[in-house]
């Protein structure tokens, strides 16, 4: 399939890079589409994230996609999603092969049940904060911590085992051992990254951001887990961001 012809739905049934058989589309966002796929060489089911057609001509989007794969593959923690492989096919498709998870996002859980029992909320909080702490130790800030990016699956009898997803807009704030040879720094000065309901004031004001932005975002999530509602609500993204910037 030629690069200029790529549409997410068209990939179902195709084989990407002679390695991944696309079985079904799981979802699509502003940057990429995620598919259920079979890794042919080892007969393993994976989640395959592919950069969308209209983003591949944008050097920043392409480099951010590579950045996500590189950094996420080095975040070795039980509560981080496992990256099996990443690369680019001969016809230009950029992809990341991740572990395939069964379950639901925290957003879906809250929409389904409303506020969570305190014990459940604390268990989810503990796991999420542990993986964020490890990322911060590596100099990595997630910058888009939200219920959509906290996935709940069943592992070893725990029905609320957390997997934190999507380090696609993460920022490498320090070069440490094991990161030699990779030049991070994808932030465009003055550009806002994140999701308005959960963004820290620093992100909204496009000022220097560190690990405390993730902690602030998770504080918003904790509020939502316990009450069923985010700390601020408004009918526009601008009003939401003003609330975080002025009232937090």
N, C-alpha and C positions, 0 to 999 in steps of 0.2 A: 504493500500500500504506500503510495507516494506521500511525502511529507505535506504537500500542499492540499491533499485530499482528506487529511485526518479529521474525523468527527468521532466523538466518544462512542456513540452507538454502533458505528461501523466496525469497531474492533472486535465485537463479540463473535467468537468463532475463529478469529485470526490467530496466528502464531507470531509473537513478538520476538525478534532477534533470534529466531530459530530455537527458542528456549522456553517460552512461556505461552501456553495455550489459554486464550481468554475464554472463560466460561460464562460470566455474566457481569453486568455493570452494577456496582454497589452504590456508587454515589458520584457526584460531580460538584466541584466548587469553582472559585474564581481562578484558581491556578492549575488544577489538575483533576483528572478523573481517576477513581479507584475501582478496580475490577477484582473479582474472584478469578484466579487463574491456577493452572497446573504447571509447576516447574517440571518439565518433561524429563530431565536427566535423572532426577531422584524421585519422580512421581509424588511430588509434595504439593499440597494446596497452599497457595500464598495469596496475600493481598498485593496487587500490583498497581502502583500509583504511576500515572503517565502524565507528562506535561501536556496541557491542552494546545491544540493547533494554533490558536490566536496568541499564545504566549511565547511560542518557541522562537519567534523572530526578535524578541526583546532580550537583549543581553543580560539585563539585570534579573529578569525572571528565570532565564536559563541558569545563571550562576547561582541564584538563590536555591533553585532546585538541586543543583549539585551540592551546595552548601548543606542543605537539609540531610542529604544522604551521607555525606562525609561525617558530619558531626553526630548524627543520630546513631550511626554504626559504631561509634566509639563510646557511646554512653552505655556502659555495661552495668545495668541495674535490673533487678527482677521486675520493677514497676515501669520500666521503659520498654516500648515495643521493640521487638527484635528485627533488625535489618539483615536480611539474608544476602542481598546483592543489590548492585545498582550499576547502570551503564547507559549506553546509547546504541540503538540498533543501526544497521547500515542505512536505513532510509530516514534516520534522524529522530526517531522516537526516544526521548529520555525517560527512564523508568527507575523505580525503586521497588524491589521485591521485599515485602515485610511479612511477618507472621500473620496468619489469618486467624482472626478472633471471632468467637461467637459470644453474643451478649448484647449490651445496649450502652449508649452513652449516658453520662450523668444527666445531661439535658433531657433525654428520653425518660429516664427514671423519675426525675422531678415532675415532668409533664404528666406522667402516668399516676404518680402517687401523691404529689404535693410535697409538703415538708417531710423530711426523713426522720426516723427515730434518732435520738441523740447518739446512741451507741453506733448505729450505722454511719452517721455523719462523721463521728470521730475516727472510725476505722478507715473511711475513705480519705479523710484529711491526713491521717498519719502516713498512709502509703504515698499519697500525692506529694506531701512535703518532703518525704525521704528522697524521692527521685529528683525533685527540684533542688534539694540541698546538694546532691551529687553533681547535678548539672552546674550549679553555681560554683562548686569546688573546682570544676574544670574551666571555669570562666565563661560558661554558657548561660545566657538568659533566654528564656522561652519567648516572652513578650506577647503571647496570645493564650494565656491560661484562661480557660473558660469551660463550662460544662460539656460542650461539644467535644473537647479534646481530652476528656477524662472518660475512659472506656471501662466498663464494669463487665468482667467475665468470671467464669467459674474455674478455679484452679485449686486442686488438692482440697476439695471440700469447702472452699471459701467462695460463696456466690457473689461476693463484692470485691474480687481481686482487681486492683487498679492497674491499668496500663495508660500511661500518659502519651498522647499522640501529637504529632505535627510540630516538629521543630523547624518548620519551613521558613519562619521569619526570625529565627533565633539570631542572636548577635554574639560573636566570639569576642569577649572583652579582654582576654589575655591569651598569650601563646605559651602553652605549658609543654612539658615533656610528652612526646607522643603525637604532637600536632606539628612537628617540623615539616616544612615544605608546603604547608597550606597557608595561603594568605586570605584571611577572612575579611570582615569589614564591608558588609553589603549595605550598610545604612546610608541612605541619601539624606543629606543635611536638610532638616526642616520637614521631612516626610513623616507622617503619622502611621504607625503600625499598631494593630490590635483590634479589639472588638469593643465598641463604645460602652456596653453594659458593664464591662469588667476592666476598663483601662485605668491605669494610674494617672494621677495629675501630670507626672513628668512626661508620660507618653503623649498625653493630650496637648501639652504645651510644647512638644517637640524639643524638650531640654534633655541633657545627658541622662541616660537611664542605666541603672544597675540592677542587681538582684532584688532590690526592694520592690521593684515594679511587679515582679511575679508574686511576691508576698502580698502586696496590696490586692492584686487580682484574685488571689486565692481567698483573701478575706471577704471579698464580695461573694465568692462562691459559697463560703461557709455560711454567710448570712442567708443565701438562697436555700441551702440545704436545710437549715433550721427553721426557716419561716415560709418557704415555698415561693419567695419573691426576692428579686435582686434588691440591693440597697437603694437604687435610684431607678425610677421609671419615667418615661416621657414618650411623646409621640413623634420625636425626631432624634436622629443621632446627634445633632448639634446640641439640643437641650440636654441630652444625656451627658455628653462630654462636659458641658458647662457645669452640670451638677457635681461631677467628679472633681473638676478643677476648682470650684468655688466653695463647695460645701463639705468636702471630705476632710 
